[in-house]
Amino acid sequence: MTEIMGILMQIKPVLGAFLCLVGGVLAIIGTVGVLRFPDFYSRLHAASVIDTSAATLAIIGMMLLAPTWLIVFKLGVVWLFLFLTGPTSSHALANAAHTAGVEPLIGRRNGDDEGADS
């Protein structure tokens, strides 16, 4: 049992750093999605889904790197707050946009079919 705990204590910092790195890369991918997608609803989807998953992975990585249980608990509270408010705020924004009459883009954008054989 002591050998297993020793191995886990050696793997924990590497796994924590890896999860923080993956969370950061996901956040960058979400930012690129926000910049590249064509309409408000697509951008909102990219921002909300990727933001929640990136924050989750980064916080789990930070929990693995945390020196005390108090810090792990605080990170868990931060994660719970982000997990509950992120999708709620995205839904509120989508609902406000729909109420204001913002229409999603449907079909091809101009220039998307250039070079296609008809």
Protein Blocks (a to p, Z undefined) as FASTA:
>chain_A
ZZmmmmmmmmmmmmmmmmmmmmmmmmmmmmmmmmmpmbfklmmmmmmmmmmmmmmmmmmm
mmmmpmbfklmmmmmmmmmmmmmmmmmmmmmmmmmmmmnopacdedjdehklgoiaZZ
